[in-house]
Amino acid sequence: MIALAGSTRVWLVAGITDMRKGFDGLAALVSTALQDDPYSGHVFVFRGKRGDRIKLLWYADEALCLFAKRLERGRFVWPQATSGRVHLTQAQLSMLLEGIDWRAPQRSWRPQHAA
């Protein structure tokens, strides 16, 4: 996982993104579709049509970084919205990257009775 500063915001870009886009194409998408600055230091997360691939665009330490991940099974959970963006916490981003449903995570165990 990448180490993000506490002030870094994570933005999930709603809808489907062409995964052939690289640094410049995704930065242009942030500028035009979201009307945001891709060099703000925030993380922008994009998902492809099939749902098994995501890309993260992040400007850090005077360099634009592009991270990609592909799931061998399953799909990344994505909102139903077709445009705009959704704010995620860093914990939700970690869950998303692991293929966990970040919208309603379930605890694996909960105590039933106090002894």
Helices and strands as residue ranges (DSSP letters): E 10-13, H 23-33, E 43-47, E 53-60, E 63-70, E 85-88, H 90-97
